[in-house]
Amino acid sequence: MASEYLKWKYRDVHPEQTVELTPRQRRANWWYYHKWHVLLGVGLLALGVYLGARVLGIGQVLPDYQVAYVASAALPEDTAAALENALAELGTDCNGDGQVVVRLNQYVTGGGSGEEAVYAYAGSTKLMADLNACDSYFFLLEDPEAFQEAYHILRRLDGSLPEETEQDYESCYLSWSECQALRALPLGEYTEEVLNQKIHGDSQERLASLFVARRGFWTERTCSYSEECDALWTVITEGSEQ
């Protein structure tokens, strides 16, 4: 009886008919359920391409020469840019990309306490990474004796390598003022903001108290384009007493 009653009750009810979707509706339906998978896959692919390009140097301007500036305070941006451009005029296109690029790596290692100490620690860490990777060949130093005593990485001015126990650090660097080619560089003036005040100065005067040196290598591992770097060292130290 119950089944007959149900048949009678639902006599006007018809099963739903399958709706045939258009191609556009099928694509919209697929995208609705899979869009996050697609976006995640595209993101991972883009990240892989970016990292691969970074490793291979694709799309990047790679430096022909690198200079490590190590001091208690950073150089003004104007001075740093002028120095890079002026040194590039003295160098050659080592990597064959059609341009000469000098990169000044600034490592601020001085500092007292608090925030200054944090920046000093970060600068020292980046400097160690530079030294381990043999990135910088040239060094622009505020305190070359302390630097050589700490890292023992500089070559003598005559090109030879000092012994680890040697204390004759003066044979490893030249003052900026001793290098006629450096003193003659057209570096112009700089402007920097200190305590909300703009300070103007001469870039040559800012660099006059620094010292220049070059990297020594005790193993077969060297900086990129070491022969070209040797040639540029000869140019910037020509006429100085070594």
ROKE-597194 format. One record per residue: x, y, z of N, C-alpha, C, O in turn. Coordinates in steps of 0.05 Angstrom, whole numbers, padded with zeros to 5 digits, always signed. Layout:
BEGIN
XYZXYZXYZXYZ;...
***
This chain:
BEGIN
+00016-00024+00000+00000+00000+00000+00017+00025+00000+00012+00045-00014;+00039+00023+00016+00056+00047+00019+00068+00054-00008+00070+00078-00015;+00077+00034-00023+00090+00040-00049+00070+00052-00068+00077+00069-00084;+00046+00042-00068+00026+00053-00086+00019+00082-00079+00015+00099-00096;+00019+00087-00052+00014+00114-00043+00036+00133-00052+00030+00155-00060;+00061+00124-00049+00084+00140-00057+00084+00146-00087+00090+00168-00096;+00076+00125-00102+00075+00130-00131+00054+00151-00138+00058+00168-00155;+00032+00149-00123+00011+00169-00128+00020+00197-00119+00014+00217-00133;+00034+00198-00096+00042+00224-00085+00061+00238-00103+00060+00262-00107;+00080+00223-00114+00101+00235-00130+00096+00230-00160+00115+00228-00176;+00071+00228-00168+00064+00221-00195+00073+00243-00215+00078+00237-00238;+00074+00269-00205+00081+00291-00223+00111+00298-00221+00119+00318-00234;+00126+00283-00205+00154+00289-00202+00170+00274-00223+00167+00250-00226;+00187+00289-00237+00203+00277-00259+00233+00280-00251+00241+00301-00241;+00249+00260-00257+00277+00262-00251+00291+00285-00267+00284+00291-00289;+00310+00297-00253+00325+00319-00266+00340+00310-00290+00352+00288-00290;+00339+00325-00310+00353+00318-00335+00381+00330-00335+00385+00352-00326;+00400+00314-00344+00428+00323-00346+00430+00347-00364+00421+00347-00387;+00443+00369-00353+00446+00393-00369+00472+00392-00385+00493+00387-00373;+00470+00395-00410+00494+00395-00427+00507+00423-00426+00495+00442-00435;+00532+00424-00415+00546+00449-00413+00559+00457-00439+00568+00440-00455;+00560+00482-00444+00575+00492-00467+00605+00491-00462+00612+00490-00438;+00622+00492-00482+00651+00492-00477+00660+00514-00458+00677+00510-00441;+00648+00537-00461+00655+00560-00444+00647+00554-00415+00662+00560-00396;+00624+00542-00411+00615+00535-00383+00633+00514-00371+00638+00514-00347;+00641+00494-00388+00659+00473-00378+00685+00485-00369+00696+00477-00348;+00697+00504-00384+00722+00517-00377+00719+00533-00351+00736+00532-00334;+00696+00547-00349+00691+00563-00324+00689+00544-00300+00698+00550-00278;+00675+00522-00304+00672+00503-00282+00699+00491-00273+00704+00488-00249;+00715+00484-00293+00742+00473-00287+00759+00493-00272+00773+00487-00253;+00758+00518-00281+00774+00539-00269+00766+00544-00240+00782+00550-00223;+00739+00542-00235+00729+00547-00208+00741+00527-00188+00747+00534-00165;+00744+00502-00196+00754+00481-00178+00785+00479-00178+00796+00467-00160;+00798+00489-00198+00827+00485-00200+00844+00510-00201+00868+00509-00204;+00831+00533-00198+00847+00558-00201+00869+00561-00181+00891+00571-00188;+00865+00552-00155+00887+00555-00135+00910+00537-00141+00933+00544-00136;+00904+00513-00152+00926+00495-00160+00943+00508-00182+00967+00506-00183;+00929+00520-00202+00943+00532-00224+00960+00556-00215+00983+00559-00222;+00948+00573-00198+00963+00597-00188+00987+00589-00171+01008+00601-00173;+00984+00568-00155+01006+00558-00139+01028+00547-00157+01052+00552-00153;+01020+00532-00178+01040+00521-00197+01055+00543-00212+01079+00542-00216;+01040+00564-00221+01053+00586-00235+01072+00601-00216+01094+00609-00225;+01064+00605-00191+01081+00618-00172+01107+00603-00167+01129+00615-00166;+01105+00577-00164+01129+00560-00160+01147+00561-00185+01172+00561-00183;+01135+00560-00208+01150+00561-00233+01165+00588-00235+01188+00589-00243;+01151+00610-00229+01164+00636-00230+01187+00638-00211+01208+00650-00217;+01183+00627-00187+01205+00627-00167+01229+00611-00176+01251+00620-00173;+01224+00588-00189+01245+00572-00199+01261+00586-00221+01285+00585-00222;+01246+00600-00239+01259+00615-00261+01276+00638-00250+01298+00643-00259;+01265+00652-00230+01279+00674-00217+01305+00665-00204+01326+00677-00208;+01303+00643-00188+01327+00633-00175+01348+00623-00194+01372+00627-00191;+01338+00610-00216+01356+00600-00236+01370+00622-00250+01394+00621-00256;+01355+00644-00256+01368+00667-00269+01388+00681-00251+01409+00690-00260;+01382+00681-00225+01401+00693-00206+01427+00677-00205+01449+00688-00205;+01425+00651-00205+01448+00634-00204+01465+00636-00229+01489+00638-00228;+01451+00637-00252+01465+00639-00277+01473+00667-00285+01487+00671-00305;+01463+00687-00271+01469+00715-00277+01453+00726-00301+01461+00746-00313;+01431+00712-00309+01416+00721-00332+01400+00746-00325+01387+00747-00304;+01401+00766-00342+01386+00790-00337+01398+00809-00316+01386+00829-00310;+01422+00803-00307+01435+00819-00287+01460+00833-00299+01472+00822-00317;+01466+00856-00288+01490+00870-00295+01512+00860-00276+01512+00868-00253;+01530+00844-00286+01551+00833-00269+01576+00851-00269+01583+00861-00290;+01588+00855-00246+01610+00873-00244+01636+00861-00256+01640+00837-00254;+01652+00878-00268+01678+00869-00277+01699+00871-00254+01717+00854-00253;+01695+00890-00236+01713+00894-00214+01696+00899-00189+01674+00911-00190;+01706+00889-00166+01692+00894-00141+01711+00905-00120+01734+00895-00117;+01702+00925-00105+01718+00939-00085+01704+00936-00058+01680+00943-00056;+01718+00927-00038+01706+00926-00011+01715+00950+00005+01738+00955+00010;+01695+00966+00013+01700+00989+00030+01694+00981+00059+01671+00973+00065;+01714+00982+00077+01710+00974+00104+01717+00997+00123+01740+01006+00124;+01698+01007+00137+01702+01030+00154+01679+01031+00175+01661+01015+00175;+01681+01051+00192+01662+01054+00214+01637+01069+00205+01617+01070+00220;+01637+01082+00182+01614+01097+00172+01613+01093+00141+01633+01092+00128;+01589+01092+00131+01585+01089+00102+01593+01114+00087+01591+01136+00097;+01601+01110+00062+01606+01132+00044+01580+01144+00034+01561+01129+00031;+01579+01170+00028+01555+01181+00016+01550+01168-00011+01568+01160-00025;+01524+01167-00018+01517+01154-00043+01530+01168-00067+01538+01154-00086;+01531+01194-00066+01543+01209-00088+01573+01201-00092+01582+01197-00114;+01587+01199-00069+01615+01192-00070+01619+01164-00081+01636+01158-00097;+01603+01145-00071+01605+01117-00079+01600+01114-00109+01615+01100-00123;+01579+01127-00119+01572+01125-00147+01594+01138-00164+01601+01127-00185;+01604+01161-00156+01625+01174-00171+01650+01157-00172+01664+01156-00193;+01657+01144-00150+01681+01127-00149+01677+01103-00168+01696+01096-00182;+01654+01091-00168+01649+01068-00185+01652+01076-00215+01665+01062-00230;+01640+01099-00222+01642+01108-00250+01670+01116-00258+01678+01110-00281;+01684+01129-00240+01712+01138-00246+01730+01114-00250+01747+01113-00268;+01728+01094-00232+01745+01070-00235+01738+01054-00260+01756+01042-00272;+01713+01055-00267+01704+01040-00291+01718+01052-00316+01723+01038-00335;+01723+01078-00315+01737+01091-00338+01766+01081-00341+01777+01083-00362;+01777+01071-00319+01805+01061-00320+01807+01031-00326+01828+01021-00332;+01784+01017-00325+01785+00988-00328+01777+00980-00356+01774+00996-00374;+01774+00954-00359+01766+00942-00385+01742+00924-00381+01735+00916-00358;+01729+00917-00403+01706+00900-00402+01715+00871-00399+01721+00857-00418;+01716+00862-00374+01727+00836-00368+01708+00813-00376+01718+00792-00386;+01682+00817-00373+01663+00795-00378+01651+00796-00406+01634+00779-00413;+01659+00816-00422+01650+00817-00450+01621+00824-00454+01609+00817-00474;+01608+00838-00435+01580+00845-00438+01576+00873-00450+01554+00883-00451;+01598+00885-00459+01596+00911-00472+01598+00935-00454+01594+00957-00464;+01602+00931-00429+01604+00953-00410+01624+00947-00388+01628+00924-00381;+01635+00968-00376+01654+00964-00354+01639+00973-00328+01631+00995-00325;+01637+00954-00309+01621+00959-00285+01639+00954-00261+01651+00933-00258;+01641+00974-00243+01655+00971-00218+01634+00971-00195+01617+00989-00195;+01635+00952-00177+01616+00951-00155+01631+00957-00129+01650+00943-00122;+01622+00977-00115+01633+00983-00089+01616+00970-00067+01593+00978-00063;+01627+00951-00053+01613+00937-00032+01620+00950-00005+01643+00949+00004;+01600+00963+00007+01606+00978+00032+01600+00960+00056+01577+00950+00060;+01620+00957+00074+01617+00941+00098+01623+00959+00122+01646+00965+00128;+01602+00968+00135+01605+00985+00159+01608+00967+00183+01589+00954+00191;+01632+00966+00194+01638+00947+00216+01642+00961+00243+01645+00947+00263;+01642+00987+00244+01645+01001+00269+01618+01005+00283+01597+01005+00269;+01618+01009+00308+01593+01014+00322+01596+01010+00352+01613+00994+00361;+01580+01023+00368+01582+01021+00397+01563+01000+00408+01570+00977+00411;+01538+01009+00414+01519+00991+00426+01492+00995+00413+01488+01013+00397;+01473+00978+00421+01446+00980+00411+01444+00976+00381+01455+00956+00370;+01431+00994+00367+01426+00991+00338+01452+00992+00323+01455+00978+00303;+01471+01009+00331+01497+01011+00317+01511+00984+00318+01524+00976+00299;+01510+00970+00341+01523+00944+00344+01511+00924+00325+01525+00907+00314;+01485+00925+00322+01471+00907+00304+01480+00911+00275+01486+00892+00261;+01482+00936+00267+01491+00942+00240+01520+00934+00236+01528+00924+00215;+01536+00938+00257+01564+00930+00255+01567+00900+00252+01583+00890+00236;+01551+00885+00267+01551+00856+00265+01543+00847+00237+01554+00829+00225;+01522+00859+00226+01512+00852+00199+01534+00859+00179+01538+00843+00160;+01548+00882+00182+01569+00889+00163+01592+00869+00164+01603+00862+00143;+01599+00861+00188+01621+00841+00191+01614+00814+00179+01630+00801+00166;+01588+00807+00182+01579+00781+00171+01580+00782+00140+01589+00763+00127;+01571+00804+00128+01572+00807+00099+01600+00808+00089+01606+00798+00067;+01618+00821+00104+01646+00822+00096+01658+00794+00096+01673+00787+00077;+01652+00778+00116+01663+00750+00116+01652+00734+00092+01667+00719+00080;+01627+00739+00085+01616+00725+00062+01631+00734+00036+01636+00717+00019;+01637+00759+00034+01653+00770+00012+01680+00757+00010+01689+00748-00011;+01694+00756+00033+01721+00744+00033+01720+00715+00027+01738+00705+00012;+01701+00700+00037+01699+00672+00032+01693+00666+00002+01702+00646-00009;+01676+00683-00010+01669+00679-00038+01689+00691-00057+01686+00688-00082;+01709+00705-00047+01729+00718-00064+01716+00738-00083+01723+00740-00107;+01697+00753-00073+01683+00773-00090+01700+00797-00095+01705+00804-00118;+01710+00810-00074+01725+00835-00078+01754+00830-00081+01766+00814-00066;+01766+00843-00100+01795+00842-00104+01809+00867-00092+01830+00864-00080;+01796+00890-00094+01807+00915-00084+01795+00921-00057+01772+00914-00051;+01810+00934-00040+01801+00942-00013+01806+00971-00008+01828+00981-00014;+01786+00985+00003+01787+01013+00011+01782+01013+00041+01760+01008+00050;+01803+01019+00056+01803+01013+00085+01807+01038+00102+01823+01056+00095;+01793+01039+00124+01797+01060+00143+01820+01054+00162+01836+01072+00169;+01823+01029+00170+01844+01020+00188+01856+00994+00176+01849+00972+00185;+01875+00997+00158+01886+00973+00144+01901+00954+00162+01901+00930+00158;+01915+00965+00182+01930+00947+00200+01911+00929+00216+01916+00906+00219;+01890+00941+00227+01871+00925+00242+01857+00905+00224+01852+00882+00232;+01852+00913+00199+01839+00895+00180+01857+00871+00173+01849+00848+00174;+01883+00877+00168+01902+00855+00161+01906+00837+00185+01909+00813+00182;+01907+00849+00209+01911+00833+00233+01888+00814+00238+01891+00792+00247;+01864+00824+00231+01839+00808+00235+01836+00786+00214+01827+00764+00220;+01841+00793+00189+01835+00774+00167+01859+00763+00152+01857+00742+00139;+01882+00776+00153+01906+00767+00140+01901+00759+00111+01907+00737+00103;+01889+00778+00096+01880+00772+00069+01894+00789+00048+01891+00783+00024;+01909+00809+00057+01920+00828+00038+01947+00819+00027+01962+00805+00041;+01953+00826+00002+01978+00820-00010+01998+00842-00006+01990+00866-00003;+02024+00836-00006+02044+00857-00004+02043+00874-00029+02033+00866-00050;+02053+00898-00027+02053+00917-00050+02070+00906-00073+02065+00913-00096;+02091+00890-00066+02108+00879-00088+02095+00854-00100+02107+00842-00118;+02071+00847-00092+02057+00824-00103+02061+00798-00089+02046+00779-00094;+02079+00796-00070+02084+00772-00055+02064+00769-00032+02049+00787-00026;+02063+00745-00021+02044+00739+00000+02058+00739+00027+02078+00725+00031;+02048+00754+00047+02061+00754+00073+02056+00729+00089+02036+00715+00084;+02074+00723+00107+02070+00700+00125+02048+00707+00145+02043+00730+00151;+02035+00686+00155+02013+00690+00174+02023+00704+00200+02008+00719+00212;+02047+00700+00207+02058+00711+00232+02071+00738+00228+02080+00751+00247;+02072+00747+00202+02085+00773+00196+02070+00796+00207+02045+00797+00205;+02084+00815+00219+02071+00839+00231+02076+00864+00215+02068+00886+00223;+02090+00862+00192+02096+00885+00176+02072+00892+00158+02073+00887+00134;+02051+00902+00170+02027+00907+00155+02029+00931+00136+02014+00932+00116;+02047+00949+00141+02050+00972+00124+02058+00965+00095+02054+00981+00077;+02070+00942+00091+02078+00934+00065+02055+00924+00048+02058+00915+00025;+02030+00925+00059+02007+00914+00045+01987+00935+00036+01966+00928+00024;+01993+00961+00040+01973+00981+00032+01986+01007+00026+02009+01012+00034;+01971+01024+00012+01980+01051+00005+01958+01070+00014+01934+01064+00014;+01966+01094+00022+01946+01114+00028+01934+01125+00002+01947+01125-00019;+01910+01134+00003+01896+01146-00020+01913+01168-00032+01916+01170-00057;+01924+01185-00015+01940+01208-00024+01965+01200-00038+01976+01216-00053;+01975+01176-00034+02000+01167-00047+01995+01159-00076+02013+01157-00092;+01970+01154-00083+01963+01143-00110+01954+01167-00128+01932+01177-00125;+01972+01175-00146+01966+01198-00163+01941+01194-00180+01926+01212-00184;+01938+01169-00190+01915+01164-00207+01889+01166-00191+01869+01176-00202;+01889+01159-00166+01864+01161-00150+01859+01190-00143+01836+01199-00143;+01880+01205-00136+01876+01233-00129+01866+01249-00153+01853+01270-00150;+01872+01240-00177+01864+01254-00201+01835+01247-00210+01825+01259-00230;+01822+01228-00197+01795+01220-00206+01775+01243-00202+01775+01255-00181;+01759+01249-00222+01739+01270-00220+01714+01260-00205+01696+01250-00217;+01714+01263-00179+01693+01252-00162+01671+01272-00154+01650+01265-00144;+01677+01298-00158+01657+01318-00152+01651+01321-00123+01666+01314-00105;+01627+01331-00117+01618+01336-00090+01596+01316-00083+01584+01303-00100;+01590+01314-00057+01569+01297-00047+01550+01312-00029+01557+01333-00018;+01527+01301-00026+01507+01312-00007+01495+01289+00009+01486+01269-00003;+01495+01292+00035+01483+01271+00052+01468+01285+00074+01474+01307+00082;+01448+01270+00085+01431+01281+00106+01439+01269+00132+01439+01245+00136;+01446+01286+00151+01454+01277+00178+01437+01293+00198+01438+01318+00199;+01422+01278+00215+01405+01291+00235+01387+01312+00222+01384+01335+00232;+01375+01304+00199+01356+01321+00185+01369+01347+00174+01355+01366+00167;+01395+01346+00171+01409+01369+00159+01425+01359+00135+01438+01338+00137;+01424+01374+00114+01439+01366+00090+01468+01377+00092+01472+01401+00097;+01487+01359+00088+01515+01366+00089+01527+01362+00062+01523+01342+00048;+01543+01382+00053+01556+01381+00027+01586+01379+00032+01597+01389+00051;+01599+01365+00014+01628+01362+00017+01641+01353-00009+01628+01346-00029;+01667+01352-00009+01683+01343-00032+01690+01314-00029+01700+01305-00008;+01683+01298-00049+01687+01269-00048+01717+01262-00045+01724+01243-00031;+01734+01276-00059+01763+01270-00056+01772+01275-00027+01788+01259-00017;+01763+01296-00015+01770+01301+00013+01759+01279+00032+01772+01271+00051;+01735+01268+00025+01723+01247+00041+01740+01221+00039+01741+01206+00059;+01752+01217+00017+01768+01192+00013+01797+01195+00020+01811+01175+00021;+01806+01219+00024+01835+01224+00028+01847+01210+00052+01871+01204+00051;+01831+01204+00072+01842+01191+00096+01842+01161+00094+01851+01147+00113;+01833+01149+00072+01831+01121+00069+01856+01109+00057+01875+01123+00049;+01857+01082+00057+01880+01067+00046+01870+01046+00026+01848+01035+00029;+01887+01040+00006+01879+01021-00014+01898+00997-00012+01921+00999-00005;+01886+00974-00018+01901+00948-00017+01888+00929-00037+01866+00934-00048;+01901+00906-00041+01889+00886-00058+01891+00859-00045+01907+00854-00027;+01874+00841-00055+01871+00814-00044+01895+00796-00051+01905+00797-00073;+01903+00780-00032+01923+00759-00037+01909+00732-00037+01888+00728-00023;+01920+00713-00051+01908+00686-00053+01929+00665-00045+01951+00665-00057;+01922+00649-00026+01941+00628-00017+01934+00601-00028+01948+00581-00024;+01912+00599-00043+01904+00574-00056+01899+00580-00086+01903+00603-00095;+01891+00560-00101+01885+00564-00130+01860+00580-00134+01856+00590-00156;+01844+00583-00114+01819+00599-00117+01825+00628-00117+01839+00639-00100;+01814+00643-00137+01819+00671-00140+01793+00686-00145+01772+00674-00149;+01795+00713-00146+01773+00729-00154+01768+00727-00184+01786+00718-00199;+01745+00734-00193+01739+00734-00221+01757+00755-00235+01760+00777-00225;+01768+00748-00258+01784+00766-00274+01808+00777-00259+01813+00801-00259;+01822+00759-00245+01844+00768-00228+01866+00781-00245+01879+00800-00235;+01871+00772-00269+01892+00784-00286+01884+00813-00293+01901+00831-00292;+01859+00817-00300+01850+00844-00307+01851+00862-00282+01856+00886-00283;+01845+00850-00259+01846+00865-00234+01875+00873-00227+01880+00895-00218;+01894+00855-00233+01922+00862-00229+01929+00886-00247+01944+00903-00238;+01919+00886-00271+01925+00907-00290+01914+00934-00280+01927+00955-00281;+01890+00933-00269+01878+00958-00258+01892+00967-00233+01895+00991-00229;+01902+00949-00217+01918+00956-00194+01943+00971-00202+01951+00991-00190;+01955+00962-00223+01979+00975-00234+01973+01004-00242+01988+01022-00238;+01949+01007-00255+01942+01034-00264+01937+01053-00241+01947+01075-00241;+01923+01044-00220+01915+01063-00199+01939+01067-00179+01938+01087-00164;+01959+01050-00180+01982+01055-00162+02006+01065-00177+02028+01068-00164;+02004+01070-00202+02027+01079-00218+02037+01105-00207+02022+01124-00202;+02064+01107-00203+02076+01131-00193+02078+01132-00163+02091+01151-00153;+02066+01113-00149+02068+01113-00119+02093+01098-00111+02103+01081-00127;+02103+01102-00087+02126+01088-00077+02117+01062-00064+02103+01063-00043;+02124+01039-00076+02116+01013-00066+02140+00998-00055+02137+00976-00046;
***
